[in-house]
Amino acid sequence: MVASTAAYEPRFDAGRVGLDLLATSHPEERLDGAEALGEWLRSAGLVPAGVRLPGIGLDCVHRFRQLRQDIAQLVRGAPALGGEPFAAALARINEAAAAPPPAPRAVPAEDGRLVRVLHAEPDCGSLLAVIARDVVELLTDPVAAARIRQCEGDNCPRIYLDTSRGRRRRWCSSEVCGNRERVARHRRRMAVT
């Protein structure tokens, strides 16, 4: 049987990598193993192509899933409500953000241009730190935090950062949820006539 992640094209249109991580659970679990997590990390641009990820195993997959749950708790829950789940999620994100992120280096490629590589093979904690730091920056920036939105698409739980000019963006993606909504609206109009 082919794994469900084989045909999965990750989306990175939420505006922040921390919010993009949330999308890996919809419509089904996308981080179902170390290979899937490694591909997501490469697609997100957190790990350059060709970098080995020997420290990425099932434990790391579970840590990324926990981070994803914690991010969801913080961006979907109201900080004013507080409570133990919110405080625990915040503590785990702060702890993950404290680790040093992978150190980048610029090296010449065969064609002479400079390319980004990592100083050393990243471990799970350093990769978690990149995303946790992004979330800390997002939630502590009042302007950015005020732009966090829930997609209005039918059955779409995605969260995104609204950077549109008029701050009137309604969908996580105009090409996906926006298009579905326009097609559904057209069908409703055609059914009436």
Secondary structure as GFF3:
##gff-version 3
##sequence-region A 1 193
A	DSSP	alpha_helix	17	22	.	.	.	ID=ss1
A	DSSP	three_ten_helix	23	25	.	.	.	ID=ss2
A	DSSP	alpha_helix	34	43	.	.	.	ID=ss3
A	DSSP	alpha_helix	58	76	.	.	.	ID=ss4
A	DSSP	three_ten_helix	79	81	.	.	.	ID=ss5
A	DSSP	alpha_helix	83	97	.	.	.	ID=ss6
A	DSSP	beta_strand	104	108	.	.	.	ID=ss7
A	DSSP	beta_strand	114	118	.	.	.	ID=ss8
A	DSSP	alpha_helix	124	140	.	.	.	ID=ss9
A	DSSP	alpha_helix	142	145	.	.	.	ID=ss10
A	DSSP	beta_strand	148	150	.	.	.	ID=ss11
A	DSSP	beta_strand	159	161	.	.	.	ID=ss12
A	DSSP	pi_helix	174	178	.	.	.	ID=ss13
A	DSSP	alpha_helix	179	192	.	.	.	ID=ss14
###
